[in-house]
Structure formats: C-alpha cells, structure tokens
C-alpha cells in the first residue's frame, strides 16, 4: 500500500502537499508538520446494509439514560447529568482545575457504586493518589492507569468494566500504529476516533481533557471538537478563586448553561448562589453598576466597572475585560453623539467583576451608565439594577427573559430596576413589588440615575 506524505497544520488541521511557512487557513506561522498517511482501503461492493431505517414514531424517547454525578453545577452544564455512551471534552488553561473537577466527579460516581477508570498520561499514580487524598477520595471502585498508549486503555476496559472513563489528556495519548509524534493532528484525530468507538460501542460515558493554547482554543485540530458530543470550557483566571464552566457544544442539552465553582483547599466547590457571590465585594463608587445577565436558564447579577482617564499617549485607549471591546467603542460613540457626554477623547476601561464574560446585548445600558458615572464622578444608587440594549440612535431596546431577571434582582433585595420602556408597555410577567422604571433612550436613563 502506497504511503502519502502531507503537511498538516497543528493548529487547525489544514493539509498541504508541500511545506509552507504560514498556514493558508488559520494564518499561523510554522505550524505545518510533515505526516505520513496510509490511504484507507476502498470497498468494491456493498454486501448488505448494516442497519435498517426505523420510523420516528417507533424510536424510544428514553434511549439515552443519564447518570446524575452529584455535583450540581456540573450536572447543570451537562444538561441534567452525564449521558451513557457520550464523549465529553473538557478544555481549559493549565492549572485551572480540569483534573481536580474530573477526579471529584469520578469520586462521586464511585460513591454511587459505579466503577470508573482514570487514565493519566501526564501524572504518575502517586501524584494522582496525593490529589485524591487532598480531595478526601478513597474507593475500591476507582481504578487508576498511568500510560500513554490507547491500547493499554482498551486492555484495561475488559478487566475493570467501568461505567465512566477519564482520559487526561488527549494530547499525551497516542496510537502505536500511527507514525507521527504524540499530540500531532493525526494522533489526536486517531485517538479521538478510538475513544468515540469505545464510548458508543461499549456504552461508556467518557471524559477527555484537552489543553488550551495561548489563543484560548483547544490545542489540536478543530475536527476534534466536531467529533465529540459535548465541549466544556473552563474560564476565568487560574490565580483567582472562581471558575466558570461553560458548555460550548452539547448534543444532549443546552449549550448556553454555565457552572460556577470556587477553588478551595479541598477542591472545587459548587457555588449555589453565584449572584450573591459576585456582588459580595461590591462597593458603591463612581463607575460601578449592577446588571443582569442570562446564562442558559440562569439569571446572574454582575457588577460592571468603568473608568475614564485623560489620554496620555495621544490616541485614546479602549480596554475591556469580560466584555466585547468593539461594543465598548460603539457605546462610547453613542454617549458622545447622543447623550452629550464627551468621552471620545478619553481612555476608557471596562471590567466585569468576578472573571465572567458577558456576551448578550442586554448589558449595554449598564456599561453606558457605568461610563457616564465614571465621567461625572457620581455614583449610581446602590439599590439600582440596569437592563437594556442600546442602539446606535441612543434608543433602549427590549431585553429577553425580563421576568427572570427582575425576580433575581428582587430576591437579592434591590430597590429599583431600570428597564426598556417598550418592555413596560407590553409587560406580561407576574406582579412584582420591585419598582420598574422604563427609559426610552440613553439621555433619559442618565437623568433617571441623576448623572446629569
């Protein structure tokens, strides 16, 4: 069988017949590595179909049973629990807590009498034992394996017969029959294919740990994310106490849910009330505003902080942490042109406290009022929550899931809620004792919180 040599980008998986200094697909430099491929054998004829079509009405709705892990935040992100036969990819920066969380998860599962197999290709068995002792785990149903070969895992499956498997990590496990370095595109694709066969063929729920590059993407080709059933990302800084576990893909549930954890001496502890935790260190000061953000089915109260300063180097800077930088620049232009607040020539800094990243437009009004508050050096009242999207004309647009947002603000004891005026006109939610103040444009919102 003739071997074929190709050059594969280690960042995106793009293939070229000759070496190039820069990948034409992802524009990364020096990422094309030579790999040898064996062409797959082509079938000359079909004998008989492997399976037959089944009418939709005859398919059982409960054909994918779930396993409740016992860690509420993890079960929430997974869509209500771990699905049997699923392949779940967990990504995040080194040291952020991926291995800790998965070891805690298998510890809960062994407490339910389920056998688990933990394959570590990066740590020795004594290292895993030290972490397990720190987490307070001790079970004869948790089996450990330290090896870098997928063949060793397949051999151990027949001995252990586990219900759940953890592979830590995908970049350090290889297949002997593939002639390329461990961690290359060919190896990652081959290992993922074998793990998918294990998960589906043996009906074993499988967790796979994936490292994240400095650009925030899982190292290796994007095809790995397409092959797995669920992709979970750890967010936030590893030096901080909070961890956000976000679902980016989920074939068995919502891909919008997040789980909030706090790193403690005994491991990652689920946060039952994230809103209260994120606001626990809030100080009423100019440039600070409380907003609501919908993450999946959960409303969160977060603090947006803003700061304005004279431009030192001539060109004004726009810096944002936890919020889209281009949207910050747009909101600055709206303030300058529609509200008469001349902020265009100043350095602008926007931060979302707690390490959370906001992607929904309903946080626009909170950012606008935070910038106006910092510019005027006047504090927004501490009992005010702000909701609303801002358009280029300065108008305040409607926000989705308004009843849930208001209910969360009311539960935490806030006194007023500034909402889009159009939502007041068509309000169909339940009666609320929290006063709602409707605003039509940015100027009216600024006047409402006395920032004129």
C-alpha positions as CSV (number, residue, x, y, z in Angstrom):
1,X,0.0,0.0,0.0
2,X,1.5,3.3,-1.1
3,X,2.2,5.9,1.7
4,X,1.3,9.5,1.1
5,X,3.2,12.4,2.8
6,X,1.3,15.6,3.6
7,X,2.0,18.7,5.7
8,X,-0.7,19.2,8.3
9,X,-1.2,22.4,10.3
10,X,-1.1,21.6,14.0
11,X,-3.4,24.5,14.9
12,X,-6.3,24.0,12.6
13,X,-5.7,20.6,10.7
14,X,-5.3,22.2,7.2
15,X,-3.4,20.0,4.8
16,X,-0.9,20.9,2.0
17,X,1.1,18.8,-0.4
18,X,4.2,20.9,0.3
19,X,5.6,22.8,3.3
20,X,4.6,26.4,3.8
21,X,5.8,28.9,6.4
22,X,2.3,30.1,7.1
23,X,-0.9,28.2,7.1
24,X,-3.4,29.4,4.4
25,X,-6.3,28.5,6.6
26,X,-5.6,30.0,10.1
27,X,-2.7,32.2,9.2
28,X,-0.5,30.7,11.9
29,X,3.3,30.6,11.3
30,X,5.5,27.5,11.4
31,X,2.7,25.1,12.2
32,X,2.8,22.8,9.2
33,X,4.4,19.4,10.1
34,X,5.1,16.5,7.8
35,X,3.0,13.5,8.4
36,X,2.7,10.1,6.6
37,X,-0.8,9.0,5.8
38,X,-1.9,5.5,4.8
39,X,-4.8,5.6,2.4
40,X,-7.9,3.8,3.6
41,X,-8.9,0.7,1.7
42,X,-11.9,1.2,-0.6
43,X,-14.8,-1.2,-0.6
44,X,-15.6,-2.5,-4.0
45,X,-19.1,-3.5,-3.4
46,X,-21.8,-3.4,-0.7
47,X,-23.0,-6.7,0.6
48,X,-26.0,-5.9,2.8
49,X,-26.9,-2.9,4.9
50,X,-25.6,-3.0,8.5
51,X,-28.8,-1.4,9.8
52,X,-32.3,-0.7,8.6
53,X,-34.3,2.5,8.7
54,X,-36.7,2.9,11.7
55,X,-39.8,5.2,11.7
56,X,-39.5,8.1,14.0
57,X,-42.7,7.1,15.9
58,X,-41.0,3.8,16.9
59,X,-37.9,5.3,18.3
60,X,-37.8,5.2,22.2
61,X,-37.6,8.7,23.7
62,X,-35.7,7.4,26.7
63,X,-33.0,5.6,24.8
64,X,-30.2,7.9,26.3
65,X,-30.3,7.4,30.1
66,X,-28.4,9.8,32.2
67,X,-26.1,9.4,35.2
68,X,-26.5,12.1,37.9
69,X,-23.0,12.8,39.1
70,X,-23.9,14.6,42.3
71,X,-22.1,17.9,41.6
72,X,-25.0,20.2,40.9
73,X,-23.1,22.8,38.7
74,X,-21.5,20.0,36.6
75,X,-24.8,18.2,36.1
76,X,-26.4,21.6,35.1
77,X,-23.8,22.2,32.4
78,X,-24.1,18.7,31.1
79,X,-27.9,19.1,30.7
80,X,-29.1,17.2,33.7
81,X,-26.4,14.6,34.1
82,X,-23.9,12.5,32.2
83,X,-25.3,10.6,29.3
84,X,-24.3,7.0,28.9
85,X,-22.1,6.5,25.8
86,X,-21.3,10.1,25.4
87,X,-17.8,11.6,24.8
88,X,-17.2,14.9,26.7
89,X,-14.3,17.1,26.0
90,X,-13.2,19.4,29.0
91,X,-10.8,22.2,28.0
92,X,-9.1,24.9,29.9
93,X,-5.8,26.6,30.8
94,X,-3.2,24.5,32.6
95,X,-3.7,24.5,36.4
96,X,-7.3,25.9,36.2
97,X,-8.8,22.7,37.7
98,X,-9.8,20.3,35.0
99,X,-8.2,17.2,36.6
100,X,-9.4,18.2,40.0
101,X,-13.0,18.5,38.9
102,X,-13.0,15.2,37.0
103,X,-11.4,13.4,39.9
104,X,-14.1,14.8,42.1
105,X,-16.7,13.7,39.6
106,X,-15.5,10.1,39.5
107,X,-15.3,10.2,43.3
108,X,-19.0,11.0,43.5
109,X,-19.7,8.3,40.9
110,X,-17.8,5.6,42.8
111,X,-19.8,6.7,45.9
112,X,-22.9,5.5,43.9
113,X,-21.3,2.1,43.3
114,X,-20.2,2.8,39.7
115,X,-16.8,1.6,38.6
116,X,-14.6,4.3,37.0
117,X,-11.3,4.2,35.2
118,X,-9.0,7.2,35.2
119,X,-6.2,7.1,32.6
120,X,-3.5,9.7,33.2
121,X,-0.8,10.1,30.6
122,X,0.8,13.1,32.3
123,X,1.0,12.2,36.0
124,X,2.2,9.1,37.9
125,X,-0.1,7.1,40.1
126,X,1.4,8.5,43.4
127,X,0.7,12.0,42.1
128,X,-3.0,11.1,41.4
129,X,-3.1,9.5,44.8
130,X,-1.9,12.7,46.5
131,X,-4.6,14.7,44.8
132,X,-7.2,12.1,45.7
133,X,-6.1,12.3,49.4
134,X,-6.4,16.0,49.3
135,X,-9.9,15.7,48.0
136,X,-10.8,13.1,50.5
137,X,-11.4,10.3,48.0
138,X,-10.9,6.6,48.8
139,X,-12.7,3.9,46.9
140,X,-12.0,0.5,45.5
141,X,-14.3,1.3,42.6
142,X,-11.9,4.0,41.3
143,X,-9.1,2.4,39.1
144,X,-6.1,4.4,38.1
145,X,-3.9,3.8,35.0
146,X,-0.8,5.7,34.1
147,X,0.1,5.1,30.4
148,X,0.4,7.0,27.1
149,X,-1.0,4.3,24.8
150,X,-4.7,4.0,23.9
151,X,-4.1,0.2,23.5
152,X,-3.4,0.0,27.3
153,X,-6.8,1.7,28.0
154,X,-8.6,-0.8,25.7
155,X,-7.0,-3.7,27.5
156,X,-7.9,-2.3,30.9
157,X,-11.6,-1.9,29.9
158,X,-12.0,-5.7,29.7
159,X,-10.6,-6.1,33.2
160,X,-12.4,-3.2,35.0
161,X,-15.7,-3.0,33.1
162,X,-16.1,0.7,34.1
163,X,-19.2,2.8,33.7
164,X,-17.2,6.0,33.3
165,X,-13.7,6.6,31.8
166,X,-11.5,9.7,32.1
167,X,-8.6,10.3,29.7
168,X,-6.1,13.0,30.9
169,X,-5.2,14.3,28.4
170,X,-5.9,13.8,24.7
171,X,-2.6,15.5,23.7
172,X,-0.5,13.0,25.6
173,X,-2.1,9.7,24.5
174,X,-1.1,8.1,21.2
175,X,-1.7,5.1,19.0
176,X,1.2,2.9,18.1
177,X,0.1,2.2,14.5
178,X,0.2,5.9,13.6
179,X,3.6,7.0,12.5
180,X,3.7,10.5,14.0
181,X,4.5,12.3,17.2
182,X,2.1,12.1,20.1
183,X,0.0,15.3,20.1
184,X,0.1,15.7,16.4
185,X,-3.1,16.2,14.3
186,X,-3.0,12.6,13.1
187,X,-2.6,11.2,16.6
188,X,-5.3,13.4,18.1
189,X,-7.7,12.5,15.4
190,X,-6.9,8.8,15.7
191,X,-7.2,8.7,19.5
192,X,-10.5,10.6,19.4
193,X,-11.9,8.2,16.9
194,X,-10.9,5.2,19.1
195,X,-12.4,6.9,22.1
196,X,-15.6,7.5,20.3
197,X,-15.8,3.9,19.3
198,X,-15.2,2.9,23.0
199,X,-17.9,5.3,24.2
200,X,-20.5,4.3,21.7
201,X,-19.6,0.6,21.3
202,X,-19.4,-0.2,25.0
203,X,-21.9,2.4,26.2
204,X,-19.3,4.0,28.5
205,X,-19.5,7.7,29.3
206,X,-16.1,9.2,28.6
207,X,-14.4,12.4,29.7
208,X,-11.4,13.7,27.7
209,X,-9.2,16.5,29.0
210,X,-7.9,19.0,26.3
211,X,-5.3,21.6,26.9
212,X,-5.9,25.2,25.7
213,X,-3.4,27.2,23.7
214,X,-2.5,30.8,24.5
215,X,-5.1,32.0,22.0
216,X,-7.9,30.3,24.0
217,X,-8.5,27.4,21.7
218,X,-8.2,23.7,22.4
219,X,-4.8,22.6,21.2
220,X,-5.1,20.4,18.1
221,X,-7.5,20.5,15.1
222,X,-11.0,21.8,15.4
223,X,-12.2,18.5,14.0
224,X,-11.8,17.0,17.5
225,X,-14.5,19.4,18.7
226,X,-16.8,18.2,15.9
227,X,-16.3,14.5,16.8
228,X,-17.2,14.7,20.5
229,X,-20.7,15.0,21.9
230,X,-20.1,17.8,24.4
231,X,-17.4,20.5,24.7
232,X,-17.0,22.2,28.1
233,X,-14.6,25.1,28.7
234,X,-13.1,26.4,32.0
235,X,-13.0,30.2,32.0
236,X,-11.6,32.8,34.4
237,X,-8.0,33.3,35.7
238,X,-6.4,30.3,37.3
239,X,-5.0,32.6,40.0
240,X,-8.5,33.7,41.1
241,X,-10.8,31.8,43.3
242,X,-13.7,31.5,40.9
243,X,-14.1,29.1,37.9
244,X,-16.7,29.3,35.2
245,X,-17.5,26.0,33.4
246,X,-19.3,26.8,30.1
247,X,-20.9,24.5,27.6
248,X,-19.9,25.4,24.0
249,X,-21.5,22.3,22.5
250,X,-23.9,19.8,23.9
251,X,-25.8,17.2,21.9
252,X,-27.8,16.2,25.0
253,X,-28.8,19.5,26.4
254,X,-28.5,23.3,26.2
255,X,-25.2,24.8,25.1
256,X,-25.8,28.0,27.0
257,X,-25.5,26.8,30.5
258,X,-22.7,27.7,32.9
259,X,-21.5,26.2,36.2
260,X,-19.8,28.3,38.8
261,X,-17.2,26.9,41.1
262,X,-14.9,28.2,43.8
263,X,-11.4,26.8,44.3
264,X,-10.8,25.8,47.9
265,X,-8.2,23.7,49.7
266,X,-10.4,20.6,49.4
267,X,-11.1,21.1,45.6
268,X,-13.7,22.8,43.5
269,X,-16.8,23.7,45.5
270,X,-20.1,24.4,43.5
271,X,-21.4,27.9,44.1
272,X,-25.2,27.7,44.9
273,X,-25.9,31.4,44.7
274,X,-23.5,32.9,42.1
275,X,-25.2,36.4,42.1
276,X,-24.6,36.9,45.8
277,X,-21.0,35.7,45.4
278,X,-20.2,38.0,42.5
279,X,-21.7,41.0,44.4
280,X,-20.2,40.1,47.8
281,X,-17.3,42.6,47.5
282,X,-19.2,45.4,45.8
283,X,-18.5,48.9,46.9
284,X,-20.7,51.8,45.8
285,X,-18.4,54.1,43.9
286,X,-18.5,56.1,40.6
287,X,-18.3,53.8,37.6
288,X,-19.9,50.8,39.2
289,X,-23.3,49.5,38.0
290,X,-25.2,46.2,38.7
291,X,-26.7,44.5,35.6
292,X,-28.4,41.1,34.9
293,X,-27.1,38.5,32.5
294,X,-28.9,35.4,31.3
295,X,-26.6,32.4,31.2
296,X,-28.6,29.5,29.8
297,X,-31.7,29.3,32.1
298,X,-30.0,31.1,35.0
299,X,-30.1,34.9,35.6
300,X,-26.9,36.3,37.2
301,X,-26.4,39.7,38.8
302,X,-23.0,41.1,37.9
303,X,-21.1,44.3,38.6
304,X,-19.8,46.3,35.6
305,X,-17.0,48.7,36.4
306,X,-15.8,51.6,34.2
307,X,-13.0,54.1,34.5
308,X,-12.2,57.1,32.3
309,X,-8.9,58.9,32.3
310,X,-7.1,61.5,30.1
311,X,-5.4,60.1,27.1
312,X,-1.6,60.1,27.9
313,X,-0.2,58.9,24.6
314,X,-2.4,60.9,22.2
315,X,-4.7,58.2,20.9
316,X,-7.4,57.2,23.3
317,X,-7.3,53.6,24.5
318,X,-10.3,51.3,24.8
319,X,-9.7,48.3,27.1
320,X,-12.3,45.8,28.1
321,X,-12.1,42.7,30.4
322,X,-15.2,40.4,30.2
323,X,-17.0,42.5,27.6
324,X,-16.7,42.9,23.8
325,X,-14.1,45.6,23.0
326,X,-15.8,46.6,19.8
327,X,-19.1,47.1,21.6
328,X,-17.4,49.3,24.2
329,X,-16.1,51.5,21.4
330,X,-19.6,51.7,19.9
331,X,-21.2,52.6,23.3
332,X,-18.6,55.3,23.8
333,X,-19.6,56.8,20.4
334,X,-23.3,56.7,21.4
335,X,-22.5,58.5,24.6
336,X,-20.5,61.2,22.8
337,X,-23.0,61.8,20.0
338,X,-26.4,61.0,21.5
339,X,-26.0,62.0,25.2
340,X,-23.6,64.9,25.1
341,X,-21.0,63.2,27.3
342,X,-17.7,63.9,25.5
343,X,-15.9,60.7,26.3
344,X,-14.4,60.1,22.8
345,X,-11.0,61.7,23.7
346,X,-10.5,59.8,27.0
347,X,-9.0,56.5,27.8
348,X,-11.8,54.1,28.7
349,X,-11.5,50.9,30.8
350,X,-14.4,48.5,31.3
351,X,-14.3,45.4,33.6
352,X,-16.8,42.8,34.6
353,X,-16.1,41.8,38.2
354,X,-15.6,38.1,39.1
355,X,-14.0,37.0,35.9
356,X,-17.3,36.4,34.0
357,X,-17.5,37.2,30.3
358,X,-20.8,38.8,29.1
359,X,-21.9,38.3,25.5
360,X,-25.5,39.4,25.5
361,X,-26.5,42.9,24.4
362,X,-28.9,43.5,27.4
363,X,-25.8,44.6,29.3
364,X,-25.3,47.6,27.1
365,X,-27.2,50.1,29.3
366,X,-25.3,49.0,32.3
367,X,-22.0,49.8,30.5
368,X,-23.3,53.1,29.3
369,X,-24.4,54.2,32.8
370,X,-21.1,53.0,34.3
371,X,-19.2,55.1,31.8
372,X,-21.4,58.1,32.5
373,X,-21.0,57.6,36.2
374,X,-17.2,57.4,35.9
375,X,-17.1,60.5,33.6
376,X,-19.3,62.6,36.0
377,X,-17.7,61.1,39.1
378,X,-21.1,60.4,40.6
379,X,-22.2,57.1,42.0
380,X,-25.2,55.2,40.7
381,X,-27.6,54.4,43.6
382,X,-26.6,51.0,45.2
383,X,-30.2,49.6,45.0
384,X,-30.5,50.0,41.2
385,X,-30.3,47.2,38.7
386,X,-30.0,48.1,35.0
387,X,-31.3,46.1,32.0
388,X,-31.4,47.1,28.3
389,X,-29.8,47.0,24.9
390,X,-28.5,50.3,23.4
391,X,-28.9,51.1,19.7
392,X,-26.8,53.5,17.6
393,X,-29.6,56.1,17.8
394,X,-29.4,56.0,21.6
395,X,-32.7,54.1,21.9
396,X,-33.1,51.5,24.6
397,X,-34.2,48.2,23.1
398,X,-36.1,45.3,24.7
399,X,-34.4,42.6,26.7
400,X,-35.3,38.9,26.7
401,X,-36.3,36.9,29.8
402,X,-37.2,40.1,31.7
403,X,-39.4,38.4,34.4
404,X,-36.5,36.1,35.4
405,X,-34.1,39.0,35.6
406,X,-36.4,41.1,37.8
407,X,-37.1,38.1,40.0
408,X,-33.4,37.6,40.7
409,X,-32.9,41.3,41.5
410,X,-35.9,41.2,43.8
411,X,-34.6,38.1,45.6
412,X,-31.3,39.9,46.4
413,X,-33.0,42.9,47.8
414,X,-32.6,45.6,45.2
415,X,-35.0,48.5,45.3
416,X,-35.4,49.6,41.6
417,X,-34.9,48.2,38.2
418,X,-34.3,50.4,35.1
419,X,-35.7,48.6,32.1
420,X,-36.5,49.4,28.5
421,X,-39.7,51.5,28.2
422,X,-41.0,49.2,25.5
423,X,-40.9,46.3,28.0
424,X,-43.1,48.4,30.4
425,X,-45.7,48.9,27.7
426,X,-46.0,45.2,26.9
427,X,-45.3,43.7,30.3
428,X,-47.0,40.4,30.7
429,X,-45.0,39.0,33.6
430,X,-46.2,38.3,37.1
431,X,-46.9,41.1,39.5
432,X,-43.7,42.4,41.2
433,X,-43.1,44.6,44.2
434,X,-39.9,45.8,42.7
435,X,-40.5,49.2,41.1
436,X,-39.8,49.2,37.4
437,X,-38.6,52.4,35.8
438,X,-38.9,52.5,32.0
439,X,-36.5,54.5,29.9
440,X,-36.7,55.2,26.1
441,X,-33.2,56.4,25.4
442,X,-29.7,56.9,26.8
443,X,-30.3,60.5,27.9
444,X,-33.4,59.6,29.9
445,X,-31.5,56.7,31.6
446,X,-28.7,59.0,32.6
447,X,-31.2,61.6,34.0
448,X,-33.1,58.8,35.9
449,X,-30.0,57.9,37.9
450,X,-29.1,61.6,38.4
451,X,-25.9,61.6,36.4
452,X,-26.6,64.9,34.6
